[in-house]
Amino acid sequence: MMMKRLHIPLAVIAIASLVAPSWNASAQTASEDLPIMPETVDLSQGATLYAENCAACHGAELEGQPDWRSPGPDGILPAPPHDDTGHTWHHSDAVLYNYTALGGEEVMARMGLPFDSGMPGFADILTPQEIWNIIAYIQSTWPDRIQEIQAVRTEAEISAQGDR
């Protein structure tokens, strides 16, 4: 019997990302430490790096690919938008960092979930600071209300990590 790889709905990914341990992507090993955005980020560099590394899939205006909620013929979900119409803002900073640095398949594999993902890892291409600059740039485009909701999620994850 041939086993098919799972194509996990986004809701499962979102739930798994909230309950699974986080990883320090620059070390590429499991860690108790959450990656935390540095106090200083460069939004201008983030915008440039986004254009160079992310816009081809996620759109120059952060709009994502058409029909991003439905798997393509290859079973892989198209790139989601990073504007306020997508789900990026539903995730903590650590989840966004890990997914960007490690890529979708690696993050899910570390949770024990096989998953075909079109999201490559960028840890070998970008420095941790550059990844944070991109994430900060994306966040800077969200309305204040969305930024506040996402910041609360990030703080809750950091607090939960401190309670361990």
C-alpha positions in Angstrom: 0.0 0.0 0.0 1.4 3.4 -1.0 1.3 6.1 1.7 0.3 9.6 0.6 1.9 12.6 2.3 -0.7 14.6 4.3 -1.8 18.0 3.1 -2.7 19.5 6.4 -5.3 22.3 6.4 -4.1 25.7 7.6 -6.2 25.4 10.8 -4.2 22.4 11.8 -1.0 24.2 11.1 -2.1 27.2 13.2 -3.1 25.0 16.1 0.1 22.9 15.9 2.2 26.1 15.8 0.6 27.3 19.1 1.2 24.0 21.0 4.5 22.8 19.5 7.9 23.8 20.8 9.7 26.5 18.9 13.2 26.3 17.4 16.1 28.6 17.1 16.3 28.4 13.3 19.8 29.9 13.1 21.1 26.9 15.1 18.9 24.5 13.2 18.4 22.4 16.3 15.6 22.0 18.8 15.9 24.6 21.6 14.0 25.7 24.7 14.5 29.4 23.6 12.0 31.2 21.5 13.4 33.3 18.7 12.6 36.9 19.8 12.6 39.9 17.5 15.5 42.2 18.2 14.7 45.6 19.6 16.2 47.2 16.5 15.0 46.3 13.0 15.5 48.0 9.7 12.2 48.3 7.9 13.8 49.7 4.7 16.1 46.8 4.4 13.2 44.5 5.2 11.2 46.0 2.3 14.1 45.5 0.0 14.8 41.9 1.2 11.1 41.1 0.9 11.1 42.3 -2.7 14.2 40.2 -3.5 13.2 37.0 -1.6 9.5 36.9 -1.0 7.5 39.0 -3.5 7.9 36.4 -6.3 5.6 34.1 -4.4 3.8 36.3 -1.8 3.2 39.3 -4.1 4.8 42.7 -4.5 1.9 44.1 -2.5 1.8 41.2 0.0 -1.3 39.9 -1.8 -0.3 36.2 -2.1 -1.2 33.9 -4.9 -4.7 33.4 -6.2 -6.7 30.7 -4.5 -4.1 30.4 -1.7 -6.5 28.4 0.5 -6.8 25.6 -2.0 -4.0 23.1 -2.9 -2.8 23.3 -6.5 -2.6 20.3 -8.8 0.7 19.3 -7.1 -1.2 19.2 -3.7 0.8 22.2 -2.4 -1.0 25.3 -1.1 -0.1 28.5 -3.0 1.7 31.2 -1.1 -0.7 33.1 1.2 -0.9 36.8 1.5 1.0 38.6 4.1 -1.3 41.6 4.2 -4.3 41.7 6.6 -6.4 39.4 4.4 -4.2 36.4 5.1 -3.3 34.4 8.1 0.3 35.5 8.7 -0.8 37.9 11.5 -2.5 35.0 13.3 1.0 33.7 14.2 3.5 34.8 16.9 6.8 36.3 15.9 8.6 33.0 16.8 6.3 31.0 14.5 6.9 33.5 11.7 10.6 33.4 12.2 10.9 29.6 12.3 8.7 29.1 9.3 10.8 31.6 7.3 14.1 30.3 8.5 13.4 26.6 8.3 10.7 26.4 5.7 7.3 24.8 5.9 8.3 21.1 5.5 11.0 21.3 8.1 8.9 23.1 10.7 6.1 20.5 10.3 8.6 17.6 10.2 10.0 18.7 13.6 6.4 18.5 14.9 6.1 15.0 13.5 3.8 16.0 10.7 4.6 15.2 7.1 3.6 18.2 5.0 4.4 19.2 1.4 5.1 22.9 1.5 6.1 25.4 -1.2 7.8 27.5 1.5 11.6 27.1 1.4 13.8 27.8 4.4 15.9 30.9 4.2 18.4 30.4 7.1 21.1 29.5 4.6 20.4 32.6 2.5 19.5 35.3 5.0 20.9 36.2 8.4 18.6 36.1 11.5 18.6 39.9 11.5 17.6 40.0 7.8 14.7 37.6 8.5 13.6 39.7 11.4 13.8 42.8 9.2 11.5 41.2 6.7 9.0 40.1 9.3 9.0 43.6 10.9 8.5 45.1 7.4 5.5 42.8 6.8 4.0 43.6 10.2 4.5 47.4 9.6 2.0 47.2 6.7 -0.8 45.8 8.9 -3.5 48.1 10.4 -2.8 49.0 14.1 -5.6 46.7 15.3 -4.0 43.7 13.6 -0.6 44.6 14.8 -1.9 44.8 18.4 -3.6 41.4 18.1 -0.5 39.8 16.7 1.7 41.4 19.4 -0.6 40.0 22.1 -0.2 36.5 20.6 3.6 36.9 20.6 3.6 38.1 24.2 1.4 35.2 25.3 3.8 32.7 23.7 6.8 34.4 25.4 5.0 34.3 28.8 4.1 30.7 28.3 7.7 29.9 27.5 8.8 31.6 30.7 6.3 29.5 32.8 8.1 26.3 31.8 
